Amino acid sequence: MIDKYVGFMENVDNKEAVENFVRMERWIFDSPDVPGETFRQFIEDGYKKNLLIQNKMYLNDQLIDLKKITHAGLKLLRTI
C-alpha cells in the first residue's frame, strides 16, 4: 500500500505523473455508497466464489458475459 506513495514522491517533480496520480486517487475514492446486502452479495459472488471470472455471475436474472464487455471497467461498473 505504501509503494504507491513512495512512487509518487519519487515522481513529485514530474507534472504528468503527479496529475495521473491525482486522477487515479479521485477515481478510486469516487464511488457511490452501496447498500450492505448488495455489497455482501457482490463480495460473496465476485470474490469468494469468483463467479464473474467463471462467467457464472447474474445481474437481474441475466448472465454477465465478460466477452461482451468492450470497455474494461467502465462498462462493468455501469452494468453492476
N, C-alpha and C positions, 0 to 999 in steps of 0.2 A: 504494500500500500504506500509506503513512504517513497518507493522508487520513482513514482510519477513526480513527486515534489523535488526530488534530487535532480531528475531530468529537467524539470522546469528551471531550477536555479542554475544548472549548467548552461541553459539556453536563454537566460534572462536578457541578454543583450541582443537576441535575435527577435526582431519585431514580429515576423511571421510565425515563429514558434510560439511566442507568447500569446498572440491573437488566437492561434489554433488551440492552445491550452485552455484559454478562457472560453472559447466557443464550446469545447467538449465538456468543460465543467458545467456550463449553463445547461447544455443538453442533458447531461446525466442527472442533474437535480431538478430539471423542469418536467416533472411528471405529475399527473393528477392523482389525487387521493383515490385509493382503491378500497371498496368495502371489504371487511375482514374475510367473509366467506369466499368471495371471488379471489382474493389473494391466496387464501389457503388452498383452494382448488387448483389455482394456477401452479403453485409450488408443488403440490402433490402430483399433478398430472405432468407438468412440464419438466420438473427437476427430478423428483424422486422416482417416478415411473418412466420418465424420458419419452413420453408418448408423442411429443411433437416431432422429434427426430425419427421416430419409428413410423411416422405418418399414421398414427392411431389416435390423434387428438381431435376432439369435436368441439365446435362452437355453434350453439343454437341448432343442434342436431345435424350440422354439416361438417363433414370431414375437412380438416385443414390440410391441403395438399401443398407441401413445400415446393414441388416442381412448378406450381402455377404462380408462385410469388416471384415477381421480376425485379422488385426494388427492395433489396435487403434492408431489413429493419423497419423502415418507414411504413411499408405496406403491412407488415406483420403487426406493428403497433396499432395501426389504424384498424385492422381487422379484429384484433383482440380487444 
